[in-house]
Amino acid sequence: MKREREKDLAEGLEQALQDIPVPESLFQFAEALPDTWDRGEPDGERTGRKKRPAHVERRRLPVLFRGSAAAAVLAVSLTAGMTMSPAFAALVKGIPGIAVTVDWLQHIREQDGVQTAINHDYIPIEPVTATFGGTVITIGDIYLTEEELLFKSFIQTDLFDVTDGRSSEHLSISPLESLPGGGSTTASSVITAADGSGKPVLQETYKYQLSEGAVQQFLAKGTELELDVTQSTFNEEKRQTDIREIGRIKVPIQSDKLLHNKVLEPKLALPVGDPDLKELSLEKLTIQPTTMNLILKGPEGWYYDFPRDNAVAPYLKDDQGHEYRYDPSGPGLLYYEEGRLQLPFSSSVYFEPDVRTLTLHIGELTVGEGEPSEKLELSMNDEFPRTVQFKKQEIVIEGADYAPQGYLHLKIKKDSPGQTKLEGVFFGIAEKENLKERFDKEGPEAYEAYTRKQVEDREAFNVSGFGIAEDYRGQDYLDVYIPARQLDRYTLTLSRARDTIAVNRDYTVSLKP
């Protein structure tokens, strides 16, 4: 009987793991594990048991087993009695179709919350591999919730060098009309394939925020998700991006994988200590299996956002001491109507019933006005310098002229000789051109020509943008360039823009009634 059980388990493991050899006597192998591993039990994160406290150093597998996932699979199989599925095999040995190391993959999963879900037996949707000519793409770590689609792509290609971060070529993957919403990559890394070929593997993590009701409508129609794979090429000479579709990947979605989110609406006031913005409001907290999302609301007429990837970025912390990283999707933030803004965080307390509170920490906040709050008449024949009071600061205009490229040019006095930028202020004019009307009439070619010219002019003026006071040439003043027709008089406007507020406050939300 014992021999038959060993044979059945061996066949099941070999079928699931394919290219990982399984010992003849699995029970004898299991008995030897405690003596073989490095003075302790297997890592709790690998076996699905509860994580060790943060202060306890994680034990490592000895060299003998670092290159083999069989030991980890065996430990789980014998202790938990799990039935091996292709999805679980992929979790243990890597990604099918593309060879990646287990340690690297686990590190990535620990960052984005997938490992936490796996530790609590919430296994991702089964991975899918597709080949398009010389390109191999695997879609893995797929989770679909009521609000989000999360997945990772693993790419090997001969279309371009994936190790070149400045390459003009890139592959993008997005859900088609079946799951409408918005999002992009949140992380990217490159490693060498673990199959000895030396080929690089590009791994990117995607997060798509889905429209309300999109998931229910998708599941009502069917359970096959189509992902569109596109290649984008930036043409430096034309200053434009060419996009072509290279294929589609179909992913079967198991409807029973959809877990229901935990949603709270605390309506908590978040004072930020600013005389203009005063406070934000925490409107909604959505707790999902791998991520958590906050919806904040600010006063009308203002925009606001947060730093990312530094010490003053916001974070969540639970009452057990675990922190959750701010992880916005793509280069921007997801805005809603009426001043609402989404803050996404990686990993989640979804599977932690003992957590009673979450604390939001805000280090810094960047704010701006939707409309100018100061206007003044400016004649090109005015006597300079001219002093303007704006938001409790004094701005001195030392001169004004018209740049022949098509810009009003202002010279702003520096606060100190080494100053390179006037923070928090945007300069504009009331007499600006209606560009939408112009481009609607003249077509996309006019828009492309205008965009190219603006890029060229910024480079010529050595400024990062228009309406901003800057100097990177070591001048005695800051330059401001504002696109404008040549006039004798202008109505100059000033707005508070991208102004940093040092908040450094905590706001606690109760998760229990």
C-alpha positions as CSV (number, residue, x, y, z in Angstrom):
1,M,0.0,0.0,0.0
2,K,2.7,2.4,1.0
3,R,4.6,1.7,-2.3
4,E,1.4,2.3,-4.3
5,R,0.9,5.6,-2.5
6,E,4.5,6.6,-3.3
7,K,4.1,5.7,-6.9
8,D,0.8,7.7,-7.3
9,L,2.3,10.7,-5.6
10,A,5.5,10.5,-7.7
11,E,3.5,10.3,-11.0
12,G,1.4,13.3,-9.9
13,L,4.4,15.4,-9.0
14,E,6.3,14.5,-12.2
15,Q,3.2,15.4,-14.3
16,A,2.9,18.7,-12.6
17,L,6.5,19.6,-12.5
18,Q,7.5,18.1,-15.9
19,D,11.2,18.7,-15.9
20,I,12.0,18.4,-12.2
21,P,13.1,14.8,-11.2
22,V,11.3,13.2,-8.3
23,P,13.1,10.7,-6.0
24,E,12.0,7.1,-6.1
25,S,11.0,7.0,-2.4
26,L,9.2,10.3,-1.5
27,F,8.5,9.3,2.0
28,Q,12.1,8.4,2.7
29,F,13.1,11.7,1.1
30,A,10.6,13.6,3.3
31,E,12.0,11.9,6.5
32,A,15.5,13.1,5.5
33,L,14.4,16.7,4.9
34,P,14.8,18.0,8.6
35,D,18.5,16.9,8.6
36,T,19.2,18.2,5.2
37,W,17.7,21.7,5.5
38,D,19.7,24.4,7.3
39,R,19.1,23.9,11.0
40,G,15.4,24.4,10.9
41,E,12.1,24.0,9.2
42,P,11.2,25.2,5.7
43,D,10.4,28.9,5.3
44,G,6.9,29.6,6.4
45,E,6.2,31.8,3.4
46,R,7.1,28.9,1.1
47,T,4.9,26.3,2.9
48,G,1.8,28.4,3.3
49,R,2.1,28.6,7.1
50,K,1.7,31.9,9.0
51,K,4.6,34.3,8.4
52,R,7.3,34.8,11.0
53,P,7.4,38.1,12.8
54,A,9.4,40.7,10.9
55,H,12.3,40.7,13.4
56,V,13.0,37.0,12.9
57,E,15.6,36.4,10.2
58,R,14.4,34.1,7.4
59,R,16.3,30.8,7.1
60,R,17.6,30.0,3.6
61,L,17.7,26.7,1.8
62,P,21.2,25.2,1.5
63,V,22.9,25.3,-1.9
64,L,21.8,21.7,-2.6
65,F,18.1,22.8,-2.9
66,R,18.3,26.4,-4.1
67,G,18.1,25.3,-7.8
68,S,15.2,22.9,-7.2
69,A,11.6,23.5,-6.3
70,A,11.0,19.8,-5.6
71,A,11.8,20.0,-1.9
72,A,9.3,22.8,-1.4
73,V,6.6,21.0,-3.4
74,L,7.3,17.8,-1.5
75,A,7.0,19.5,1.9
76,V,3.7,21.1,1.0
77,S,2.4,17.9,-0.6
78,L,3.2,15.7,2.4
79,T,2.2,18.1,5.1
80,A,-0.9,19.7,3.6
81,G,-2.1,16.8,1.4
82,M,-2.6,19.2,-1.6
83,T,-3.6,18.0,-5.0
84,M,-1.1,19.2,-7.5
85,S,-2.6,21.4,-10.3
86,P,-0.7,23.1,-13.2
87,A,-1.3,26.5,-11.5
88,F,0.3,25.3,-8.3
89,A,3.2,23.6,-10.1
90,A,3.8,27.0,-11.8
91,L,3.9,28.7,-8.5
92,V,6.6,26.3,-7.2
93,K,8.9,25.8,-10.2
94,G,8.5,29.1,-11.9
95,I,6.7,30.2,-15.0
96,P,5.8,27.7,-17.8
97,G,7.3,28.5,-21.2
98,I,10.0,30.8,-19.7
99,A,12.6,29.6,-17.2
100,V,12.9,31.9,-14.2
101,T,14.4,31.3,-10.8
102,V,12.1,30.6,-7.9
103,D,13.8,33.0,-5.4
104,W,13.6,35.9,-7.8
105,L,9.9,35.2,-8.6
106,Q,9.1,34.9,-4.9
107,H,10.8,38.3,-4.2
108,I,8.6,39.9,-6.9
109,R,5.5,38.3,-5.4
110,E,6.3,39.5,-1.9
111,Q,6.4,43.1,-3.2
112,D,3.1,43.1,-5.0
113,G,0.9,41.1,-2.6
114,V,0.7,37.9,-4.7
115,Q,2.8,35.9,-2.1
116,T,0.4,36.9,0.7
117,A,-2.5,35.5,-1.3
118,I,-0.6,32.3,-2.1
119,N,0.3,31.9,1.6
120,H,-3.4,31.8,2.3
121,D,-4.2,29.3,-0.5
122,Y,-5.6,31.8,-2.9
123,I,-3.9,30.5,-6.0
124,P,-3.8,32.7,-9.1
125,I,-5.6,31.8,-12.3
126,E,-3.6,29.3,-14.4
127,P,-0.8,30.9,-16.5
128,V,-0.9,31.0,-20.3
129,T,2.1,31.0,-22.7
130,A,1.9,32.3,-26.3
131,T,4.5,32.5,-29.1
132,F,4.6,35.2,-31.9
133,G,7.5,34.5,-34.2
134,G,10.6,35.1,-32.1
135,T,8.6,36.3,-29.1
136,V,7.5,34.1,-26.2
137,I,5.1,35.7,-23.7
138,T,3.8,34.1,-20.5
139,I,1.0,35.7,-18.6
140,G,1.0,34.6,-14.9
141,D,0.0,35.6,-11.4
142,I,-3.4,36.5,-12.8
143,Y,-6.0,37.8,-10.3
144,L,-9.4,39.2,-11.1
145,T,-11.4,41.0,-8.5
146,E,-14.6,43.1,-8.6
147,E,-12.5,46.2,-9.3
148,E,-9.1,45.1,-10.7
149,L,-7.3,42.8,-13.1
150,L,-3.8,42.0,-12.0
151,F,-1.2,40.0,-13.9
152,K,2.5,39.6,-14.7
153,S,4.0,39.3,-18.2
154,F,7.3,37.4,-18.8
155,I,8.8,38.2,-22.2
156,Q,11.7,36.8,-24.3
157,T,11.9,38.4,-27.7
158,D,14.3,39.1,-30.6
159,L,12.3,42.2,-31.7
160,F,14.5,44.4,-29.5
161,D,16.9,44.4,-26.6
162,V,14.8,44.1,-23.4
163,T,17.8,45.0,-21.2
164,D,18.0,48.4,-22.8
165,G,15.9,50.7,-20.6
166,R,16.1,53.5,-23.2
167,S,15.1,51.4,-26.1
168,S,12.6,53.0,-28.5
169,E,10.8,49.7,-28.7
170,H,8.4,48.2,-26.2
171,L,5.7,45.6,-25.9
172,S,2.5,46.4,-24.1
173,I,-0.3,44.1,-23.0
174,S,-3.9,45.2,-22.3
175,P,-7.4,43.7,-21.9
176,L,-9.7,44.3,-24.8
177,E,-13.2,45.6,-24.7
178,S,-14.4,42.7,-22.6
179,L,-12.9,44.3,-19.5
180,P,-13.1,48.1,-19.9
181,G,-11.0,50.2,-17.6
182,G,-7.6,51.8,-17.3
183,G,-4.1,51.0,-16.0
184,S,-0.6,50.0,-17.0
185,T,2.6,48.6,-15.6
186,T,3.5,49.2,-12.0
187,A,6.9,47.4,-11.9
188,S,9.5,46.1,-14.3
189,S,12.7,44.0,-14.0
190,V,15.0,42.0,-16.2
191,I,16.9,38.8,-15.3
192,T,18.8,36.1,-17.2
193,A,16.8,32.9,-18.0
194,A,17.5,30.0,-15.6
195,D,17.7,27.4,-18.5
196,G,21.4,28.1,-19.2
197,S,20.6,29.9,-22.5
198,G,21.7,33.3,-21.2
199,K,18.6,34.9,-22.7
200,P,17.2,37.9,-20.8
201,V,13.6,37.8,-19.4
202,L,11.6,41.0,-19.1
203,Q,9.1,40.8,-16.3
204,E,6.4,43.5,-15.9
205,T,3.6,43.7,-13.4
206,Y,0.2,45.1,-14.7
207,K,-2.7,46.6,-12.8
208,Y,-6.0,47.6,-14.5
209,Q,-8.7,49.4,-12.6
210,L,-11.9,48.2,-14.1
211,S,-15.1,50.1,-14.8
212,E,-18.0,49.6,-12.4
213,G,-19.9,46.4,-13.2
214,A,-17.4,45.4,-15.9
215,V,-16.4,42.1,-14.2
216,Q,-20.0,40.9,-13.7
217,Q,-20.8,41.7,-17.4
218,F,-17.7,39.8,-18.5
219,L,-18.5,36.7,-16.5
220,A,-22.1,36.8,-17.7
221,K,-21.0,36.6,-21.3
222,G,-18.2,34.1,-21.0
223,T,-15.0,33.3,-19.2
224,E,-12.3,33.7,-21.8
225,L,-10.3,36.9,-21.5
226,E,-8.4,38.3,-24.5
227,L,-5.2,40.3,-24.0
228,D,-3.9,42.5,-26.8
229,V,-0.2,42.5,-27.4
230,T,1.1,45.6,-29.1
231,Q,4.6,46.8,-30.2
232,S,5.3,50.5,-29.9
233,T,8.2,52.2,-31.7
234,F,9.2,55.7,-31.0
235,N,10.4,57.6,-34.1
236,E,12.9,60.1,-32.9
237,E,13.0,62.0,-36.2
238,K,9.2,62.4,-36.5
239,R,8.7,62.7,-32.7
240,Q,5.9,60.2,-32.8
241,T,5.1,56.6,-31.7
242,D,4.0,53.9,-34.2
243,I,1.9,51.1,-32.7
244,R,1.1,47.7,-34.2
245,E,-0.6,44.6,-32.9
246,I,1.5,41.5,-32.9
247,G,-1.1,39.1,-31.5
248,R,-3.6,38.3,-28.8
249,I,-3.5,36.0,-25.8
250,K,-6.5,34.1,-24.6
251,V,-6.8,33.4,-20.9
252,P,-9.5,31.1,-19.5
253,I,-10.9,32.7,-16.3
254,Q,-12.4,30.5,-13.6
255,S,-15.4,32.3,-12.2
256,D,-14.9,30.6,-8.8
257,K,-11.6,32.5,-8.5
258,L,-13.5,35.8,-8.0
259,L,-13.4,36.7,-4.3
260,H,-15.6,39.5,-3.0
261,N,-14.0,42.7,-1.9
262,K,-14.3,44.1,1.6
263,V,-15.5,47.7,1.3
264,L,-15.7,50.4,4.0
265,E,-16.9,54.0,3.7
266,P,-15.5,55.7,6.8
267,K,-16.0,59.4,5.7
268,L,-12.9,60.3,7.8
269,A,-11.6,63.9,7.8
270,L,-7.9,64.2,7.1
271,P,-6.6,67.7,8.2
272,V,-3.4,68.6,6.2
273,G,-2.6,71.9,7.8
274,D,-2.8,74.0,4.7
275,P,-4.7,77.3,4.6
276,D,-6.0,76.7,1.1
277,L,-6.6,73.0,1.0
278,K,-7.5,72.6,4.7
279,E,-8.4,68.9,4.7
280,L,-9.1,65.9,2.6
281,S,-11.7,63.2,3.2
282,L,-11.2,59.5,3.2
283,E,-14.4,58.4,1.4
284,K,-13.8,54.7,0.7
285,L,-11.5,51.8,1.6
286,T,-11.5,48.7,-0.6
287,I,-9.7,45.6,0.7
288,Q,-8.9,43.1,-2.1
289,P,-7.0,39.8,-1.9
290,T,-3.7,41.3,-3.1
291,T,-4.2,45.1,-3.0
292,M,-5.9,47.9,-1.0
293,N,-7.4,51.0,-2.5
294,L,-8.3,54.3,-0.8
295,I,-10.6,56.9,-2.3
296,L,-9.8,60.4,-1.1
297,K,-11.8,63.6,-1.8
298,G,-10.4,67.1,-1.9
299,P,-12.1,70.5,-2.1
300,E,-13.5,71.6,-5.5
301,G,-11.2,73.6,-7.7
302,W,-8.0,72.0,-6.4
303,Y,-5.9,69.0,-7.5
304,Y,-3.5,67.1,-5.3
305,D,-1.2,64.1,-5.5
306,F,1.5,62.3,-3.6
307,P,5.2,61.5,-3.9
308,R,6.1,57.9,-4.7
309,D,9.1,55.6,-4.1
310,N,10.7,57.8,-1.4
311,A,10.6,58.4,2.3
312,V,7.7,60.9,2.3
313,A,5.4,58.7,0.1
314,P,2.2,57.7,1.9
315,Y,1.8,54.2,3.3
316,L,-0.7,52.1,5.3
317,K,0.2,50.3,8.5
318,D,-1.9,47.8,10.4
319,D,-2.1,47.3,14.1
320,Q,0.2,44.2,13.9
321,G,3.0,46.5,12.7
322,H,3.0,45.5,9.0
323,E,3.4,48.3,6.4
324,Y,1.8,48.4,2.9
325,R,3.6,50.2,0.1
326,Y,2.0,52.9,-2.0
327,D,1.9,51.5,-5.5
328,P,0.2,53.8,-8.0
329,S,-0.6,52.3,-11.4
330,G,1.6,53.7,-14.2
331,P,3.1,57.2,-14.3
332,G,0.0,58.9,-13.1
333,L,-2.8,58.6,-10.6
334,L,-6.4,57.6,-11.1
335,Y,-8.7,60.6,-10.7
336,Y,-12.4,60.5,-10.3
337,E,-15.0,63.3,-10.6
338,E,-15.4,66.1,-8.0
339,G,-11.9,65.9,-6.6
340,R,-11.8,62.2,-5.8
341,L,-8.4,60.4,-6.1
342,Q,-7.5,56.7,-5.8
343,L,-4.5,55.7,-3.7
344,P,-3.5,52.0,-4.3
345,F,-1.3,50.0,-1.9
346,S,0.4,46.7,-2.6
347,S,-0.4,43.6,-0.5
348,S,-3.4,43.4,1.8
349,V,-5.0,42.5,5.1
350,Y,-7.7,40.6,3.3
351,F,-6.7,37.3,4.9
352,E,-5.8,38.7,8.3
353,P,-9.0,38.5,10.5
354,D,-7.1,39.7,13.6
355,V,-6.2,43.1,12.1
356,R,-8.6,45.7,13.7
357,T,-7.2,49.0,12.4
358,L,-5.3,50.5,9.4
359,T,-3.4,53.8,9.7
360,L,-2.8,56.0,6.7
361,H,0.5,58.0,7.0
362,I,0.8,61.1,4.8
363,G,4.4,62.5,4.6
364,E,4.1,65.1,1.9
365,L,1.3,66.3,-0.4
366,T,1.5,68.3,-3.6
367,V,-1.4,70.7,-4.4
368,G,-2.4,73.1,-7.1
369,E,-5.3,75.3,-8.1
370,G,-7.6,74.5,-11.0
371,E,-8.0,78.2,-11.9
372,P,-5.7,81.2,-11.3
373,S,-6.2,83.1,-8.1
374,E,-4.3,86.2,-9.1
375,K,-4.5,88.4,-12.2
376,L,-2.7,91.6,-13.1
377,E,-2.3,93.8,-16.2
378,L,1.2,93.7,-17.6
379,S,2.3,96.3,-20.2
380,M,5.4,95.7,-22.3
381,N,6.2,99.3,-21.6
382,D,5.9,99.0,-17.8
383,E,8.7,100.2,-15.6
384,F,10.6,97.3,-14.1
385,P,11.3,95.8,-11.5
386,R,7.6,95.2,-10.6
387,T,6.7,93.5,-7.3
388,V,3.6,91.1,-7.0
389,Q,2.2,89.7,-3.8
390,F,1.0,86.1,-4.3
391,K,0.1,83.6,-1.6
392,K,2.2,85.3,1.1
393,Q,5.2,85.5,-1.1
394,E,6.8,88.4,-2.9
395,I,7.5,87.9,-6.6
396,V,9.7,90.5,-8.4
397,I,9.3,90.7,-12.2
398,E,12.6,92.3,-13.4
399,G,11.7,92.5,-17.1
400,A,9.4,91.4,-19.9
401,D,9.9,91.0,-23.7
402,Y,8.6,89.0,-26.6
403,A,10.6,86.0,-27.9
404,P,10.3,85.7,-31.7
405,Q,9.6,82.0,-31.4
406,G,6.1,83.0,-30.1
407,Y,6.4,83.4,-26.4
408,L,6.0,86.1,-23.7
409,H,9.3,86.1,-21.8
410,L,9.5,87.2,-18.1
411,K,12.6,87.6,-16.0
412,I,11.9,86.8,-12.3
413,K,14.3,87.9,-9.5
414,K,16.0,85.0,-7.7
415,D,15.7,84.6,-3.9
416,S,19.3,83.5,-3.8
417,P,22.2,83.3,-6.3
418,G,22.0,79.5,-6.5
419,Q,18.2,79.2,-7.1
420,T,17.2,77.2,-10.2
421,K,13.4,77.2,-9.8
422,L,10.5,79.1,-8.3
423,E,8.5,76.4,-6.6
424,G,4.7,76.3,-6.4
425,V,3.8,79.0,-8.9
426,F,2.5,78.8,-12.5
427,F,2.4,81.8,-14.8
428,G,-0.1,82.2,-17.6
429,I,-2.0,84.8,-19.6
430,A,-5.7,85.3,-20.2
431,E,-5.2,85.9,-23.9
432,K,-4.2,82.3,-24.7
433,E,-5.1,80.6,-28.0
434,N,-8.0,78.1,-28.2
435,L,-5.9,75.2,-29.3
436,K,-8.7,72.7,-29.4
437,E,-10.6,74.8,-31.9
438,R,-7.5,75.2,-34.0
439,F,-6.6,71.5,-34.1
440,D,-10.2,70.5,-34.8
441,K,-10.1,72.7,-37.8
442,E,-6.5,72.0,-39.0
443,G,-6.3,68.3,-38.2
444,P,-3.8,66.0,-36.4
445,E,-0.9,67.1,-38.6
446,A,-1.2,70.6,-37.0
447,Y,-1.2,69.1,-33.6
448,E,1.9,67.0,-34.2
449,A,3.7,70.0,-35.7
450,Y,2.8,72.2,-32.7
451,T,3.9,69.4,-30.3
452,R,7.3,69.0,-32.1
453,K,7.9,72.8,-32.0
454,Q,7.2,73.0,-28.3
455,V,9.7,70.2,-27.6
456,E,12.3,72.0,-29.7
457,D,11.6,75.4,-28.0
458,R,11.9,73.9,-24.5
459,E,15.3,72.5,-25.5
460,A,16.3,75.9,-27.0
461,F,15.2,77.9,-23.9
462,N,16.7,75.2,-21.6
463,V,13.5,75.0,-19.5
464,S,11.5,71.9,-18.4
465,G,8.1,73.5,-19.2
466,F,6.3,76.7,-20.1
467,G,4.8,79.0,-17.4
468,I,7.5,77.9,-14.9
469,A,10.3,80.1,-13.6
470,E,13.6,78.3,-14.0
471,D,17.3,78.9,-14.7
472,Y,19.9,76.2,-15.5
473,R,22.4,78.5,-17.2
474,G,23.7,80.4,-14.1
475,Q,21.9,83.7,-14.9
476,D,21.1,86.4,-12.5
477,Y,17.3,85.8,-12.9
478,L,14.8,83.0,-13.6
479,D,13.2,82.6,-17.1
480,V,9.5,82.2,-17.7
481,Y,8.2,81.4,-21.2
482,I,4.5,81.6,-22.0
483,P,3.1,80.7,-25.4
484,A,1.4,83.9,-26.7
485,R,0.6,86.1,-29.6
486,Q,2.6,89.4,-29.7
487,L,0.6,92.1,-27.9
488,D,1.3,95.4,-26.2
489,R,-0.5,94.3,-23.0
490,Y,-1.3,91.0,-21.4
491,T,-3.4,89.9,-18.5
492,L,-0.9,87.9,-16.5
493,T,-2.3,85.1,-14.3
494,L,-0.7,83.3,-11.3
495,S,-1.8,80.0,-9.9
496,R,-0.5,77.8,-7.1
497,A,0.9,74.8,-8.8
498,R,2.7,71.6,-7.7
499,D,3.3,73.2,-4.3
500,T,4.6,70.8,-1.6
501,I,2.9,70.6,1.8
502,A,4.8,68.9,4.6
503,V,2.0,67.0,6.4
504,N,3.6,64.2,8.4
505,R,0.3,63.0,10.0
506,D,-1.3,59.6,10.8
507,Y,-5.1,58.9,10.3
508,T,-6.5,55.6,11.7
509,V,-9.4,53.7,10.3
510,S,-11.3,51.0,12.2
511,L,-11.9,47.8,10.3
512,K,-14.3,46.3,12.9
513,P,-17.8,47.5,13.8
